[in-house]
Amino acid sequence: MPLLARSIQTPLHIDVRRGAVADLGRILADGRISAGGDVAVVVGPGLGEQVVNLIRPTLGSADIYTTAGGTLDAALELAAKLRARHYDAVVGIGGGTTIDTAKYAANRWGLPMISVATSLANDGIASPVASLVNDGIKGSYGVHIPFGVIVDLDFVDNGPDRVNRGGVGDVISNISALADWELARQVRGEPVDGLAASLARMGAEAMLTMPGDMSDDAFVTVLAESLISSGLAMAVCGSSRPASGGCHEIMHAIDSLFPGTGSHGELAGLGALFCTFLRGDERRLGQMSECLARHQLPRLPADVGLDDEQFVEAVLFAPRTRPDRYTILEHLAMTHDEISGKLAEYAEAIR
């Protein structure tokens, strides 16, 4: 008997709109996640008082936890605090580091996690992956996909424009990641999940051609939905493969060697553009370069404060960040001098 269908994990609730945080209690009750509001709400520094004032009228029983986030130690510390009493769910409200910290801590005790994004920096808002720093290296940890994904456009609107624009870079990097996945299929016989690839590609293609910017609700909504679609692609696949290739290897390498130079999305977009050049795909290179330029995102190492030698060092180091992954970087296996030569050609090609 052939298998005619398959089951996949997806959030029970997805809501992208203004005023979502203030409506959180009703959303949790309507979604049968928490009828009484007995939830742990995790917020990042700077958001605490504003969030508390908004949610108290509908979530009077909630406990508020503040976390600096971003590290495995912070996630483990939060997980220990969650044992204080019984919770129906954990609600992470904030940017990527806060949400990833809440994801990991909730997963430790098998608690449902609700992702409430106040920025659109990357696709972690809906993915079954928590990106956390451990011993100076950012790693990806498998967790349960969020039971709910909520994006409050009021918070996004008031957030740093540069942070939100970075999400565009993360979304279009899927194009490069999918090309790497196809390369691995051709060279090593790695299976490609067509549904996961389709979900990752849809959002990326939408971002390439979507008019508008972060001041336009229609554009921001498509960006949010594209990031969610990317997260669902990872859930379908069971790994970050549909949205992470050589682009993210370069991003993780820069994060490790030269921390603080650029955001996740900025570096992913830059890495994707360079990897697309290495493939010799001129059509895609032009499309992606134009999109990044339109949204004032980095296209050259200097745009994130790196000199050429630092970028070459990062590309040389990049395959070590994902030893099990086959991308254009592993395929070409370039030496220091070869990378330096390609970088010079790349800079000429996109100017």
Summary of the structure (lengths in Angstrom):
residues: 351
radius of gyration: 19.9
end to end distance: 56.5
largest distance: 62.1
contacts: 1283
relative contact order: 0.11
helix: 56%
strand: 12%
